[in-house]
Amino acid sequence: MNTTKKIDVSIFLKQIILIMGSVVMVIPFLWMILTSFKTLVETNHIPMIWLPSKFNFDNYFEVLDKLSFGKYYLNTIFITLSITLGQVFICSLAAYSFARLNFPGRNKIFFLLLCVLMIPSQMIIIPQYLLMVGFKWLNTYLALIIPNLPSAYGTFFLRQFFLTLPKELEDSAKIDGCSYFRTYWKIMLPLCSNALIAFTIFTVLWAWNDLLWPLIVTSKDSMRVLPVGIATLCGQYVTDYNLLMAASVMAILPMVVMYIFGQKYFISGIALTGIKA
Amino acid sequence: MVAIENAKKNPLSNFTKKLSKKKEWFWGYLFITPIVLGLLVFSILPIIFSFYMSLTKWNSLTSPVFIGLKNYMDFFSDKRSLGEFVNTLYFAFGTVPISIILSILLANALNKKMIGTSFYRVLYFLPNVTMASAIALVWKWMFNSRLGLVNKLLGFLHLPQPAWLTDTSYIMIAVIIVSIWSGIGYNMIILLAGMQNISQTLYEASDIDGASPWIKFSRITLPLVTPSIFFVLTVSLMGAFKSFDIIFVFAGGGKELQGPISEAIRTMVVGIYQNGFIFLKMGYASTQAVVLFALIMMVTGLQFILQKKWVFYE
C-alpha cells in the first residue's frame, strides 16, 4: 500500500516537471505563430496583446512579395533535393564498395576517409571558398550543391550497415550474372532501407537548415536560401517582428511537417546513427 | 563451387577467374571514385591548405606572403581573438553541463511507462528539426526587454527584468539559454536509448531489496548510462565549440558584427567568418581555424583519456 502511494507521487511529480518542460518547449513556437498574424501596431503594443485581432495572412503575403522569400523558398527546395539525392547515392555506392568488394588499397583508402571525419567543416571554409572563387562558382547552384555531396560520415555509417548483411545474396546474384551495379541497386539498397531512410532524413534536415556555407558562397539576392534570408532579414527589419515571424514560420514549416509525419523515423534514426541534426 | 572445380581442371577458366577479379577491382574503384575525389578536393586539400594559409598574410586579392608564425603570435596577443576564444569556452561550458544534467533528468523521467511519454519525446525534440536562425530570431523577440515574453514573465514573478539584448553581461546568458533549449531533445533521446538498454532484472532485484527511487537512479541508472553520457558530452562539446547560427543572429545578423554586444558573444567560428569574409584577412582567419581545430582535438582527446575514470562499460 505504502509503496504504490509512493510510486504515484513520483509519477505525479514527473508529470508536473514534464508538463512544465513542454510548456517551455511550445511557447516559442506558439509565440512565433501568434506574432506572425499580428499587425505591426499589435506587435509593438504596450501592454502586450496576446492574440491577434484577426488571423489573416497579410504578413505572409508581404514577406513572399516584397522580400523575395518565394525565390529563397524555391532555391532551398532545389538545393535540398539535389544534395540529398546526390549525397545518398554517392555515399551508399561507395559504402557498398568498401563493405562488399575487394580491391587493393581498400582499407587504406577507407582509413583516409575516417581521418576526414575528424575535420570540423567550419575549419576549412576559407580554402573551400577560395576553391569556389577559382572554379568561378560563387553565386551559383554548383557552389551550394557540389561541395556538400561527399559525406565521410554517411559513407562510414552506411558501410557499417552493409557489413551486417548476409553474403549469400550477393553470391547468388553473381552466379545469375548480375552486374555489380545491379547487385547494389536491386539487392543491397532495398535491404538497408531503414538505414537509408534515417540517413536521408538527416541529410534533408541538414541541407534545409545549413546557414554558414550558403552565407559565404552567395551574395546575390536571387541565389539566397531560407536560413540566410532569415538571418539577414533580422538585420534589415529590426522592429518588424510580425514580418520576421511570418518568415520564420514559413521557413520551418516543411521540416516540422515532415517531422510530425515521420517522427518514429527521426527518433529511431538518431539512436541508429547518432547524427546531430 | 563448380567454378572453382573447373578452375582446377583447365587453365582457361583460371584466366576468366582472374578476369572477374580484375572486373571486381574495376567496379570497386569506380564506385568509390566520386566520394574519394570529392573528399580529396573539398576536404583534404583544403585542410592542408588551411595549415599553409595560417602561416601567411593574405587579403585574397594579392598573392599570399609567407610570414611564419606571426599570425599565431598575434592571435595570443590580440584582444579580439582572445575575447572570441574566451567567449567560445564560456559558451561551451555554460551550455553543455546544464544541458546534459537537464537531459539526464528528463530521460530518467521518461524512462517509465506512463501517459504521454511519446508525446513528450516528440515535443522536446522539435527544436532539433527547426532552422537555428529562425529559433534565434523568435528567442531574440522573446528576450526583447520592453516587448518580450521573457521579461513579461519575470515581471509577473516580481523578478528583475534585465535588458537581455543590450546588456553585455546578459546577452551571453540569453544565448546559452537558447542553446540549451534547442539541444536538450537530442541529448535526451540518446540518453533514453541508453537507459532502455539497462537490464530490467537489476531494477527488479533492487525492488526486492527495497531500494528507494533515488538509490535506483544513482546506483543503477546513472553508472550504467555513462557510455551514453560520454557520447553526448563529446558530441555536445564539439558542437558548442563550432556554434555559429544562433550567435550570428543574436550578434545582429548580416553585416553588423561590431560593437560591444557582438563582442560579448562572438565565438571563434563567428570570428573566422568575420575575419575571412568581411575583413578579408584570410591568413589570420585560417590561423583562428587551426587554433579552433587544435582546441577541439585537445578537448576531445582529454575526454577520451578521462573517460577511463568515470565511464562504466559492462
Interface residues (C-beta under 8 A of the other chain):
Chain A: K6 S10 I11 K14 Q15 I17 L18 G21 S22 V24 M25 V26 I27 P28 F29 W31 M32 T35 T43 N44 I46 M48 I90 C91 L93 A94 Y96 S97 F98 L101 N102 F103 P104 R106 I109 L112 L113 V116 M118 I119 P120 Q122 M123 I124 I125 I126 P127 Q128 Y129 L130 L131 V133 I146 P147 L149 P150 A152 T155 S179 Y180 F181 Y184 L205 W208 N209 L211 L212 L215 I216 L226 P227 I230 A231 T232 L233 C234 G235 Q236 Y241 L244 M245 S248 A251 I252 M255 V256 M258 Y259 I260 Q263 F266 I267 I270 A271 G274 K276 A277
Chain B: K21 E24 W25 W27 G28 Y29 F31 I32 P34 I35 V36 L37 G38 L39 V41 F42 S43 I44 L45 P46 I47 F49 S50 M53 S60 L105 L106 A109 L110 K112 M114 I115 G116 Y120 R121 V122 L123 Y124 F125 L126 P127 N128 V129 T130 M131 A132 S133 A134 I135 A136 L137 V138 W139 K140 W141 M142 N144 R146 L147 L149 K152 W181 G185 Y186 I189 I190 A193 P213 F231 V235 M238 G239 F241 K242 F244 D245 F248 V249 G252 G253 G254 K255 E256 V269 I272 Y273 G276 F277 M282 A285 S286 A289 V290 L292 F293 I296 M297
